[in-house]
Amino acid sequence: MYIIDKSECIECGFCKRICPKNSIKKAEYAYEITDTCVSCGLCAKNCPVKAITKKEE
């Protein structure tokens, strides 16, 4: 699973648009990744500010 660093997120919404499982939603500030994430990594690879990282299990 991946996480979004809310202090780095610029709220561009690209991660939400690129997610194949629609697992990213708008939060009060920034975006957050939901439980339906399949860890494909598209969001992290394409984030323009590198605000998304893989969560350590």
Secondary structure as the mmCIF struct_conf table of DSSP 4:
data_model
#
loop_
_struct_conf.conf_type_id
_struct_conf.id
_struct_conf.beg_label_comp_id
_struct_conf.beg_label_asym_id
_struct_conf.beg_label_seq_id
_struct_conf.end_label_comp_id
_struct_conf.end_label_asym_id
_struct_conf.end_label_seq_id
STRN STRN1 TYR A 2 ILE A 4
TURN_TY1_P TURN_TY1_P1 LYS A 6 GLU A 8
HELX_RH_AL_P HELX_RH_AL_P1 PHE A 14 ILE A 18
TURN_TY1_P TURN_TY1_P2 PRO A 20 LYS A 21
STRN STRN2 ILE A 24 LYS A 26
BEND BEND1 GLU A 28 ALA A 30
STRN STRN3 TYR A 31 ILE A 33
TURN_TY1_P TURN_TY1_P3 ASP A 35 THR A 36
HELX_RH_AL_P HELX_RH_AL_P2 LEU A 42 ASN A 46
TURN_TY1_P TURN_TY1_P4 PRO A 48 VAL A 49
STRN STRN4 ILE A 52 LYS A 54
HELX_LH_PP_P HELX_LH_PP_P1 LYS A 55 GLU A 56
#
